[in-house]
Amino acid sequence: MKKGRLWFRSALAVLGLLVAGSGLAQKVELTFWHAFGGGRLAFIQRMVEDFNYMHPNIEVKAEYKGSYRDTLNAAILAARQGKPPHIVQIFEVGTQLALDSGIFVPVEDYVPASLKFQLDDYIKPVANYYRVGGKFNSIPWNSSNPILYYNKTLFKKAGLDPEKPPQTFGEVLKACEKILAAKAAPKCITWPLHSWFVEQWVAEQGALLANNENGRAARATDVYINSQAVRRVATWWKELYDKGYYAYSGKLEDWDGANQIFVSQQAAMLITSTSDVTFHQTAAFENKYELGTGFLPIPDGVERNGTVVGGASLWLTKGHSQREMEAALTFLLWFTNTENMVRWHKGTGYFPVLETSVKVLEWQRWFQRNPAYRAAFDQLLQTKVNRATQGALIGPFPEVRTIIEEAIQSILQGTPVDQALQRADQRADQVLANYNRSVRR
């Protein structure tokens, strides 16, 4: 409660300075670019409207700018043209590129001492990812990791225990054999063909995706695509596909396609983001099946290390007046405070990234009343804090992701695993070398 009162008083103090400086004559206008469409777009707009109502001297305009990649590219282009937005949502793998772009300022440098407590309130796995070089360059916002969703109704039909989802790659294969033998569903499991899942399974094995301690000790110069950890993942993925267990739309990064396969009960299991828990709870109710959630299955014989925090954070751009920067910080700290993190989690399934938010949810017995959210959060809290789960910092990470995805697709289409991964490794290293040369100029 003391922290809450401190935040309230400090927020009022910051707001008071802004009001005094403005002379109550002119609003500070801010632009906030993000990558959320659909229902999340409406959710964000409601939150922004609430902020504007409670802060009459600030007017925030939220704008959807397309995908994560599109949003980051648009921000860099706008800054080069001298018209940067004030706040930008950037996906986690855009962190190194954002730092190298030079268009942002470290958020922590602008947070006054009286408000630093919020930066100390982030749960460890989130702080582990976003604290780069000893400081927060951005404010964590929508954080997630992958979990297993499964159809308990179809599990019962196949003679599987609906309270015991598979925990390992081998257990997934055994469950799939029973599901198809019982004709409970045409396919067994689905997830989007996306590099994010490869990255997560590498971290679960305690392995690195890049040299120099995942690019955390020094700039990454080598990507480890042709590693034993990646080969384990690709070989299992290929086996699932060859046996007719794995289904996907045929397109890269097709999140909606995988969701539709699962929701239509064409597959009994789905691996996707925790941010879809709310969506899948609603879909299960509407389609009359019981939903279960479990930890991300991991390779047999390895120790579970945990997952890398996915999602995105909020960055402040350069080139604005002091009044605008203060107003932008006021918005950021309000938008991501304890109350709004609880609200955001309940409305989307993204993690409540603050310790105080977790305490509020536990006091409300939220996880007991909504068990589908529990697995995701337990998995996050049980993640070991190390270089593997901290996640890699790679400058051209979006391009590297595409290379990995194309390699997996070629494997599913018949290219030998070692050949596909070796070729992808060479391509990624070349892309990384070109990028590193460009930022050294």
Secondary structure as UniProt FT lines:
FT   HELIX           2..22
FT   TURN            23..25
FT   STRAND          28..34
FT   HELIX           38..54
FT   TURN            56..57
FT   STRAND          58..64
FT   HELIX           68..80
FT   TURN            81..82
FT   STRAND          87..91
FT   HELIX           92..94
FT   HELIX           95..101
FT   STRAND          104..105
FT   HELIX           107..109
FT   HELIX           113..121
FT   HELIX           124..130
FT   STRAND          131..132
FT   TURN            133..134
FT   STRAND          135..136
FT   STRAND          139..144
FT   STRAND          146..151
FT   HELIX           152..157
FT   TURN            158..159
FT   TURN            162..163
FT   HELIX           169..181
FT   TURN            182..183
FT   STRAND          187..190
FT   HELIX           195..204
FT   TURN            205..206
FT   HELIX           211..215
FT   TURN            225..226
FT   HELIX           228..242
FT   TURN            243..244
FT   STRAND          246..247
FT   HELIX           255..263
FT   TURN            264..265
FT   STRAND          267..273
FT   HELIX           274..276
FT   HELIX           277..287
FT   STRAND          291..294
FT   TURN            300..301
FT   STRAND          310..317
FT   HELIX           322..335
FT   HELIX           338..348
FT   HELIX           355..363
FT   TURN            364..365
FT   HELIX           366..369
FT   HELIX           371..373
FT   HELIX           374..381
FT   HELIX           387..390
FT   TURN            395..396
FT   HELIX           397..412
FT   TURN            413..414
FT   HELIX           417..440
//
